[in-house]
């Protein structure tokens, strides 16, 4: 798989399907998804941000590079404590890939270990890429593998991973993440719903690759899951600018615990309970239409058809939600103040039968 990442940072186990799939606009995709077609059988048109939105992205990097770097350091320490020096990082494409690279670089800086790092696909409702797993297990022992991703919203991908890994004896279904506001794992850098700036953009901060794709006419029985390489966006590629911005804030001597920082300890209860409450409050029958957390709310605005965005009143004017507010304004999406314990923001996808 082509990407703008260096092979010594990550080996991407995906099939290059560039030119084989025509991207579709969000409203067309959303109608098909809600009519029963799986989202992995289509690709969205990549959102091209304007100057105002890019300004918000650069502000996010400037303001949140340090807390993200601190969270990367904490989760990296936990990975080494759990897995030891022989760990093999397996990030979940595509949002997990820059995080995996940063974890790899932190471990190298602090522990002088050059851990192998691969990126593979997992798709909600379709499972993990079994050919990629087979490839990894031909090289490494099951106990070495450590999955990594950016954040946990309500835990859908974690649940997908737990189901998929039942087929692989000895492989742990743990997943290391930067942020876990849902409060479902201790293998995280923080339980705060922090803004990870890479969530603000798509391929231009993820090695110029698309989200992953799985359709039988293009992905054969022995193929890895697929992705497109957006070479035409090379002039806008910020993948390494983002990684370098976080890496320069690494502090390998930081031994503070999670709870020594404000808001970084988990709220009572689980994020899943809060999502159920949101569903009841807004009459949403399909829980998959609710996307909690800053990262997920951003994704709703970038590549789905949003109905409304919820922002906790404490963060309505906060720097961590500026990009969400700008995107919502640009797309004419209603923002509503709504009290949340675990999340700063939440996106709700429009039910297309109501359109």
Secondary structure, 3 states (H helix, E strand, C coil): CCCCCCCCCCEECCEECCCCCCCECHHHHHHHHHCCCCHHHCCECCCCCCHHHHHHHHHHHHHHHHHHHHHHHHHHHHHHHHHCCCCEEEEECCHHHHHHHHHHHHHHHHHCCCCCEEEECEECCCEECHHHHHHHHCCCCHHHEEEEEEEECCCHHHHHHHHHHHHCCCCCCCEEEEEECCCCCCCEEECCCCCCHHHHCCHHHCCCECCCECCCCCCCCCCCCEECECHHHHHHCCHHHHHHHHHCCCCCCCCCCHHHCCCCCCCCCCHHHHHHHHHHHHCCCCHHHEEECHHHHHHHHHHCCEEEEEECHHHCCCHHHHHHHHHHHHHCCEEEECCCCCCCEEEEECCHHHC
